[in-house]
Amino acid sequence: MPEEKNLNSEEEKIEAPAATAKPAEAKAAAEESEDDRDESPDFSLDSGADEELPEEIKQKLEKNKQARAKKKLVKKRKKRTARTVKVGRAYINATYNNTMVTLTDSNGDVIAWASAGMAGFKGAKKATPYAAQIITKIAVQKAKEEYGLQEVSVFVAGVGTGREAAIRALNANGLEVSAIKDVTAVPHNGCRPKKPRRV
């Protein structure tokens, strides 16, 4: 009889860790699924492009989205009917300090936009070709998800380093570029220029 008790107690000892392991595995699986849910933005960023956005930029966009959601709770707007815009325009403003991409419909009404500051770039990094590539990707994905944009005419203003990278990124992210026009303002001997910097 005492031997049977010992055997039973050993079986219980063996079964006990297995029972505790199951909830731990379930907990780990639940945490993984929560992580997956947290990381996924409300529009798919990887559709139509080879590489994904960097992690820190995704986090910045997620914070901005949450802040906008809070504001929407305060301000109740009328819901706009969903419309499709197949053909539109892309305005790229590439200055020495920043790059901004605005996508509009054929009338000029804005459907999506992005700037280097919005994507989390600061200081001199805002005017880089890499920043232009990232913000173009953000704007294009939003326009494609919400409006089904397919083709754009590009209007480029400014002499910043991000202008060419932004145009290439439009094409790389699945938009057909039908025309490119440089609309940089050129003075016809109007204002007196600044005196040159002394370095």
Secondary structure by P-SEA (a helix, b strand, c coil): caaaaaaaaaaaaaaaaaaaaaaaaaaaaaaaaaaaaaacccccccccccccccaaaaaaaaaaaaaaaaaaaacccccccbbbbccbbbbbbbcccbbbbbbbccccccccccccccccccccccccaaaaaaaaaaaaaaaaacccccbbbbbbcccccaaaaaaaaaaaacccccccccccccccccccccccccc
